[in-house]
Amino acid sequence: MSEFKQMVENVVAQIGKMNVEAIFGESRQVGDTVIIPVGAISYGWGGGGGKGEMKKEEKQEGEGSGLGMGARVKPIGYITVTPDGVYYEPIIDTGPLVVIFGLFLALLSLSYLKLMGKSMMLHKCPHKHRAKHGKWHMGHHKKAE
């Protein structure tokens, strides 16, 4: 058996052992209540190999193979079994909501600072020549001595 084929068979055997109980634990009984963990497991893998001659003066052969795998495990809830009934309780991932709220606050703060900067530039004219500019105008004056 080739090394690559053996590697693939080992990976497939390990994938067969992946289940919610192996990762999150078995169901628990507390009094007359049973709690069953619920999770999502997803995975993907790919691989390949090749063999061939090199195009040099010396006739040499090369061979190579590779395998890659990724897995994602996520708790999504739990089932509670009581004498009164069976209930599913989802686990809500608040991470994306926190990021969105943080971005919203940052944009709101920037808008406020920009607005405050404009209002600070617009000020009541304290000088005698305000008839020329009006009661309000933008800009700064040199202090009169």
C-alpha positions as a Markdown table, in Angstrom:
| # | Residue | x | y | z |
|---|---|---|---|---|
| 1 | Met | 0.0 | 0.0 | 0.0 |
| 2 | Ser | 1.3 | 3.4 | -0.9 |
| 3 | Glu | 2.1 | 6.0 | 1.8 |
| 4 | Phe | -0.5 | 8.4 | 0.5 |
| 5 | Lys | -3.3 | 5.7 | 0.5 |
| 6 | Gln | -2.4 | 4.7 | 4.1 |
| 7 | Met | -2.5 | 8.4 | 5.1 |
| 8 | Val | -6.0 | 8.8 | 3.6 |
| 9 | Glu | -7.2 | 5.7 | 5.3 |
| 10 | Asn | -5.9 | 6.9 | 8.7 |
| 11 | Val | -7.7 | 10.3 | 8.2 |
| 12 | Val | -11.0 | 8.6 | 7.2 |
| 13 | Ala | -10.8 | 6.3 | 10.2 |
| 14 | Gln | -10.3 | 9.4 | 12.5 |
| 15 | Ile | -13.2 | 11.2 | 10.8 |
| 16 | Gly | -15.5 | 8.3 | 11.6 |
| 17 | Lys | -14.8 | 8.8 | 15.3 |
| 18 | Met | -16.0 | 12.5 | 15.2 |
| 19 | Asn | -19.4 | 12.9 | 16.7 |
| 20 | Val | -21.1 | 15.3 | 19.1 |
| 21 | Glu | -20.7 | 13.1 | 22.1 |
| 22 | Ala | -16.9 | 12.7 | 21.5 |
| 23 | Ile | -16.5 | 16.5 | 21.3 |
| 24 | Phe | -19.1 | 18.0 | 23.7 |
| 25 | Gly | -19.7 | 15.1 | 26.0 |
| 26 | Glu | -22.4 | 12.6 | 26.6 |
| 27 | Ser | -25.9 | 13.5 | 27.8 |
| 28 | Arg | -26.2 | 14.2 | 31.5 |
| 29 | Gln | -29.0 | 13.3 | 33.9 |
| 30 | Val | -29.7 | 15.6 | 36.8 |
| 31 | Gly | -32.6 | 14.3 | 38.9 |
| 32 | Asp | -35.5 | 13.6 | 36.5 |
| 33 | Thr | -34.0 | 15.9 | 33.8 |
| 34 | Val | -31.8 | 14.8 | 31.0 |
| 35 | Ile | -29.6 | 17.3 | 29.1 |
| 36 | Ile | -28.4 | 16.3 | 25.6 |
| 37 | Pro | -25.7 | 18.5 | 23.9 |
| 38 | Val | -26.3 | 19.4 | 20.3 |
| 39 | Gly | -23.5 | 20.5 | 18.0 |
| 40 | Ala | -22.6 | 20.9 | 14.4 |
| 41 | Ile | -19.5 | 19.3 | 13.0 |
| 42 | Ser | -18.4 | 20.0 | 9.4 |
| 43 | Tyr | -15.2 | 19.0 | 7.7 |
| 44 | Gly | -13.6 | 18.9 | 4.3 |
| 45 | Trp | -10.5 | 17.4 | 3.0 |
| 46 | Gly | -8.6 | 17.0 | -0.2 |
| 47 | Gly | -5.4 | 15.6 | -1.4 |
| 48 | Gly | -3.4 | 14.4 | -4.4 |
| 49 | Gly | -0.3 | 12.9 | -5.6 |
| 50 | Gly | 1.9 | 12.6 | -8.7 |
| 51 | Lys | 4.8 | 10.8 | -10.2 |
| 52 | Gly | 6.9 | 11.7 | -13.2 |
| 53 | Glu | 10.3 | 12.2 | -14.8 |
| 54 | Met | 12.2 | 15.4 | -14.6 |
| 55 | Lys | 13.2 | 17.2 | -17.8 |
| 56 | Lys | 17.0 | 17.4 | -17.3 |
| 57 | Glu | 19.9 | 15.7 | -18.8 |
| 58 | Glu | 20.0 | 13.2 | -16.1 |
| 59 | Lys | 17.0 | 10.9 | -16.1 |
| 60 | Gln | 15.4 | 11.3 | -12.6 |
| 61 | Glu | 12.0 | 10.5 | -11.3 |
| 62 | Gly | 10.0 | 12.4 | -8.7 |
| 63 | Glu | 7.1 | 11.5 | -6.7 |
| 64 | Gly | 5.0 | 13.5 | -4.2 |
| 65 | Ser | 1.7 | 13.5 | -2.4 |
| 66 | Gly | -0.2 | 15.7 | 0.0 |
| 67 | Leu | -3.3 | 15.8 | 2.1 |
| 68 | Gly | -5.1 | 18.7 | 3.7 |
| 69 | Met | -8.1 | 18.8 | 6.1 |
| 70 | Gly | -10.1 | 21.3 | 7.9 |
| 71 | Ala | -12.8 | 20.9 | 10.5 |
| 72 | Arg | -15.2 | 23.1 | 12.3 |
| 73 | Val | -17.0 | 22.2 | 15.6 |
| 74 | Lys | -19.7 | 24.4 | 17.0 |
| 75 | Pro | -22.1 | 23.9 | 19.9 |
| 76 | Ile | -25.6 | 25.0 | 18.7 |
| 77 | Gly | -27.8 | 24.1 | 21.6 |
| 78 | Tyr | -29.0 | 21.4 | 24.0 |
| 79 | Ile | -32.1 | 19.4 | 24.4 |
| 80 | Thr | -33.7 | 19.2 | 27.8 |
| 81 | Val | -36.0 | 16.2 | 28.6 |
| 82 | Thr | -38.2 | 16.6 | 31.6 |
| 83 | Pro | -41.3 | 14.8 | 32.8 |
| 84 | Asp | -43.2 | 17.8 | 31.5 |
| 85 | Gly | -41.8 | 17.6 | 28.0 |
| 86 | Val | -38.9 | 18.0 | 25.6 |
| 87 | Tyr | -37.4 | 21.4 | 25.0 |
| 88 | Tyr | -34.7 | 22.6 | 22.6 |
| 89 | Glu | -32.5 | 25.6 | 23.9 |
| 90 | Pro | -30.4 | 27.2 | 21.2 |
| 91 | Ile | -27.0 | 28.6 | 22.0 |
| 92 | Ile | -26.9 | 32.1 | 20.4 |
| 93 | Asp | -23.5 | 33.3 | 19.2 |
| 94 | Thr | -23.4 | 37.0 | 20.1 |
| 95 | Gly | -20.0 | 37.6 | 18.6 |
| 96 | Pro | -21.2 | 39.0 | 15.3 |
| 97 | Leu | -23.8 | 41.2 | 17.1 |
| 98 | Val | -21.1 | 42.7 | 19.3 |
| 99 | Val | -18.9 | 43.5 | 16.3 |
| 100 | Ile | -21.9 | 45.2 | 14.5 |
| 101 | Phe | -22.8 | 47.2 | 17.6 |
| 102 | Gly | -19.2 | 48.3 | 18.0 |
| 103 | Leu | -19.0 | 49.5 | 14.4 |
| 104 | Phe | -22.3 | 51.3 | 14.8 |
| 105 | Leu | -21.0 | 53.1 | 17.9 |
| 106 | Ala | -17.7 | 54.0 | 16.2 |
| 107 | Leu | -19.5 | 55.5 | 13.2 |
| 108 | Leu | -21.9 | 57.4 | 15.5 |
| 109 | Ser | -19.0 | 58.8 | 17.5 |
| 110 | Leu | -17.2 | 59.9 | 14.3 |
| 111 | Ser | -20.3 | 61.6 | 13.1 |
| 112 | Tyr | -20.8 | 63.4 | 16.4 |
| 113 | Leu | -17.1 | 64.6 | 16.4 |
| 114 | Lys | -17.4 | 65.8 | 12.8 |
| 115 | Leu | -20.6 | 67.7 | 13.7 |
| 116 | Met | -19.0 | 69.2 | 16.8 |
| 117 | Gly | -16.0 | 70.3 | 14.8 |
| 118 | Lys | -18.2 | 72.2 | 12.4 |
| 119 | Ser | -20.3 | 73.8 | 15.2 |
| 120 | Met | -17.1 | 75.0 | 16.9 |
| 121 | Met | -16.0 | 76.7 | 13.7 |
| 122 | Leu | -19.3 | 78.5 | 13.5 |
| 123 | His | -19.3 | 81.0 | 16.4 |
| 124 | Lys | -20.8 | 84.2 | 17.5 |
| 125 | Cys | -18.8 | 87.2 | 16.3 |
| 126 | Pro | -17.6 | 89.3 | 19.3 |
| 127 | His | -16.1 | 92.1 | 17.2 |
| 128 | Lys | -17.4 | 95.5 | 16.3 |
| 129 | His | -17.4 | 94.8 | 12.6 |
| 130 | Arg | -20.0 | 92.1 | 12.9 |
| 131 | Ala | -22.4 | 94.3 | 10.9 |
| 132 | Lys | -20.2 | 93.7 | 7.9 |
| 133 | His | -20.2 | 89.8 | 8.4 |
| 134 | Gly | -23.5 | 89.4 | 10.2 |
| 135 | Lys | -24.2 | 88.1 | 13.7 |
| 136 | Trp | -22.8 | 84.7 | 12.9 |
| 137 | His | -19.9 | 83.7 | 10.6 |
| 138 | Met | -17.3 | 81.1 | 10.2 |
| 139 | Gly | -13.6 | 81.8 | 10.8 |
| 140 | His | -11.3 | 83.1 | 13.4 |
| 141 | His | -10.2 | 86.6 | 14.2 |
| 142 | Lys | -7.0 | 88.0 | 15.5 |
| 143 | Lys | -7.4 | 89.4 | 18.9 |
| 144 | Ala | -7.7 | 93.2 | 19.0 |
| 145 | Glu | -5.0 | 94.9 | 21.0 |
